[in-house]
């Protein structure tokens, strides 16, 4: 009986497999990036130039593109209207760099157009940050104290993490779709090069799918443990 309080078999059965899936997804994205970061595009386009091509396609002129430190730290900051590309992407002429840069420019296009899913994601982000930090601890504390309202609050807070991950999926897939459409329409990459860029973006998208799977597994784990407590 005492051991059951500490032995979380729901974590082993539900969460651990999803964590392994997440690790596999991370390995795949690093593998794809490593492979296609050594394949140079035939036009000699840098990541920064490719990102500008996407912005021009959407008629966006108020977004800056800057280099940033780190590896795969590329992102679009809507607060400052800046696309920040990592050192391996900004000046690189690799197929991977073009795909990643165009993807980030796709996010800038989403903000410029008022893309609904990204508005929802930004709206739940502050509460989601609270949920990711306090959700599970509150549920566990409430569980051991036998205080049901605290468990419910913890589960509800953590549920927002899953909601955030769910809303993130269409945002990321849409940004990649925009990137590939401009790559095709503007002839930024050749056919084989485009295939490589798509593989990099697809691998990156799978990390978000894996993150959602981990969140849902953790949420289900908390619900099941709470249900067992009630019985």
PyMOL commands that set and color helices and strands:
alter all, ss='L'
color gray80, all
select helices_A, chain A and resi 2-6+9-36+47-57+87-90+95-113+116-145+148-186+191-230
alter helices_A, ss='H'
color red, helices_A
select strands_A, chain A and resi 64-68+75-77+82-86
alter strands_A, ss='S'
color yellow, strands_A
deselect
rebuild
show_as cartoon
